[in-house]
């Protein structure tokens, strides 16, 4: 599994959306990828980290680099990729 895109949408609880190179389906001309949505600190008791399917695009917010994610998000992703 490889990360293909990361988005930041500060106005949402699931602020960060990470796209993986796993296609989960196609519908109405759109490709749906396996994604993870997460908050600033997914380990915080009120934090958020969830698998969903999603389409790439501007509706996800601003495209960012892996190095732009908070440390806690990076730790969660490392755990994800090790499983």
C-alpha positions in Angstrom: 0.0 0.0 0.0 1.3 3.4 -1.0 0.2 7.0 -0.2 -0.8 8.8 -3.4 -2.3 12.1 -2.0 -2.9 14.0 1.2 -5.4 16.8 1.7 -5.9 19.3 4.5 -9.3 20.8 5.2 -9.0 22.8 8.5 -12.8 23.4 8.8 -13.6 19.7 9.2 -13.3 17.2 12.1 -11.6 14.8 9.7 -9.2 17.6 8.8 -6.7 15.3 7.0 -7.5 12.9 4.3 -4.9 10.4 3.1 -5.4 8.5 -0.2 -3.8 5.1 -0.8 -3.2 3.4 -4.1 -6.0 0.9 -3.5 -9.0 1.3 -5.8 -12.2 0.4 -4.1 -14.6 1.0 -6.9 -15.8 3.2 -9.8 -19.1 5.0 -10.1 -20.4 7.6 -12.5 -16.9 8.2 -14.0 -15.2 8.6 -10.6 -12.5 6.4 -9.1 -12.9 5.7 -5.4 -9.8 5.0 -3.4 -9.2 3.6 0.1 -8.7 6.6 2.3 -8.2 7.5 6.0 -9.8 10.6 7.5 -8.3 11.9 10.7 -8.2 14.9 13.1 -5.1 16.8 14.3 -4.5 14.1 17.0 -6.2 10.8 16.2 -5.0 9.4 19.6 -6.7 12.1 21.7 -9.9 10.7 23.4 -12.1 13.0 21.1 -9.8 12.4 18.1 -10.9 10.9 14.8 -9.3 8.2 12.6 -11.5 6.3 10.2 -11.3 4.4 6.9 -13.5 5.6 4.1 -13.7 5.5 0.3 -13.2 8.8 -1.5 -12.5 10.5 -4.8 -9.4 12.7 -5.4 -10.2 16.4 -5.9 -10.4 19.9 -4.6 -13.4 19.1 -2.5 -11.0 17.5 0.0 -9.2 20.8 0.7 -5.7 21.8 0.0 -3.2 19.2 -1.2 -0.2 18.9 1.2 2.9 16.8 1.6 3.5 14.0 4.1 6.0 16.3 6.0 3.1 18.8 6.7 1.1 16.3 8.8 1.2 16.6 12.6 3.5 14.1 14.4 0.5 12.2 15.8 -1.0 11.7 12.3 2.4 10.4 11.1 2.5 7.9 13.9 -1.0 6.7 13.1 -0.1 6.3 9.4 3.1 4.4 10.2 1.0 2.0 12.3 -1.5 1.7 9.5 1.2 0.9 6.9 2.8 -1.7 9.2 -0.4 -3.7 9.5 
